[in-house]
C-alpha cells in the first residue's frame, strides 16, 4: 500500500513539475507579467468557464498597458506574449506578418484527427495555408457575391414572415439571426433550404450547433492538446464528431450532384468549388471542408454581429429611426433594394462598424511566431521572441480603450462618419480589427458584411425594436461561449411598421 501511495505521489509530483516547468521562461528574459497557475496558465476562465475569459484578458490589459507594449503570459504551460499596444498588434498582423503568419489553434487539430476542421484555412499553416488561400480567394469577388444576394434576400423575407407570425411575443435576437444566417448560407453553399424558420430543430441547424458547440469536453480537448501536444497527436485527438463530418460530406456531395444535373448554373460559390474540384482533383473531404469554411464564416460571426446591432438599435431609438429613414429612402418602389445600393449606405455602414467595435464576434486572436524576431517591450528594452511563442491580440480591450476612442462604452456610429475618414484612421492605428488585418484577414468578410446588412435592412425597415425585460442590463457575456454571446440572450419586441 505504501508503495502504491508513493508511486501515485511521485507521478503527481512529476506531472506538477512538468506543468510548471516553463513558468520561469519570462522571468529569465526579464519580461513582466501576471503569475500563472499550474495547468490553467494565466487564463483559467478559458477552461473553468466560471466567468468570461475576456474579463481576465481585460484585467491584464488594464494593469500593464501604461508601461509596456506587451507582457509575458502562459496558455496552459506554453509561454506567449499578451499585446498591449494597438500599434504592435497592427505590426504583428501586417508589417511583421512573415514572423507571425500562423494561428495558434493550427496545432489544436490535424487533417487526420479532424478531416474537415483540419482543412479549414484558419487551422492551416505555412505553405499549405498560402496554397489554400490562393485557391479560394477568387470565390469572394464581387462578381461571385452578387449572385448570392438573391439567396440572402429569400432568407431575409423568411425572417420577416417569421417575426410577423410571432408578433406579440419577444424573440431572442441571437437565435433569430442564427436562423436567418443558417438559411442564407445553406442556400448559398449547399443549394438547400435549411428550414430554420419552419421547423423546430432542422437537421442542418442542429449539425451546425454540434460543429461549433462549446461543451466542457471540447475545452478539455483543447487543454489536453495544449499541455500534451505530442501525445494528442499520437492519439489522433479530434474535435468534430464523425457523424457531423459525414453529414457535411454527404450534404456537399448532394449539392454537387444537384448542381451538375441542373439546367441553370449560377456563377456562385458552389459553381466555383465545382470548377476548383475539376482543376485540382479535390477529394470529397476537401470539398466538404471548403463548404464548411464558408458555412462557419457566414453563420456564427454574422449572427453575432446582427444580434448586437439589433440590441444597440433597440437601446437607442433615435439611432434606430435615423437608420430606418436612410433604409426607406434607399428602397425601390417595389419594396426592394439592390446589392450595390445596400452596400453603399453610409449610416448603415457606420452602425455596423460601431457594433463590431463594441461587440467584436471574436474577442481575441492569437498568432504563432514562425520566425524569431526582436520586439520592443518598452522604448528602452527589446526582447527576442522565439519561434513557437504566440502573440495574443486582445481585440475586446483595444476596441474599448479610451486612449483610442472617446467615450468608448457609448454606442456612437458617428465616430465612423465618412467625413472624418470612416474606419480608416482607426485601422491605421491598429485599433479597429473586428475581421483581423493583413494577409490573413477574414476571407468571408465581404459576404458577411453583405449578409448582415441585408438582414438588418429587412428588420429595421419593417419593425420597430424595443428591449424586452428578459434582456439582462447591463449586458453580460456568456462565459461558456468561445465567441461573443450575450448571457441569457438578447430579447427584443418587434412592432410591425404599417406602410
Buried (B, 14 or more C-beta within 10 A) or exposed (E): EEEEEEEEEEEEEEEEEEBBEBBEBBEEBEBBBBEBBBBBBBBBBBBEBEEBBBEBBBEBBEBBBEEBBBBBBBBBBBBBBBBBBBBBBBBBBBEBBEBBBBBBBBBBBBBEBBBBBBBBBBBBBEEBBBEBBEBBEEBBEEEBBBBBBEBBBBBBEBBBEBBEEEEEEBBBBBBBBBBBBBBBBBBBBBBBBBBBBEEEEBEBBEBBEEBBBBEEEBBEBBBBBBBBBEEBBEEEBBBBBEEBBEBBBEBBEEBBEEBEEEEEEBEBBBBBBBEBBEEEEBEBBBBBBBBBBBBBBBBBBBBBBBBBBBBBBBBBEEBBEBBBEBBEEBBEEEEEBEBEEBBEBBBBBBBBBBBBBBBBBBBBBBBBBBEEBEBBBEEEEEBEBEEBBBBBBBBBBBBBBEEBBEEBEEBBBEBBEEEEEBBEBBBEBBBBBBBBBBEBEBBBBBBBBBBBBBBBBBBBBBBBBBBBEEBEEEBEBBBBBBBBBBBEBBBBBBEEEEE
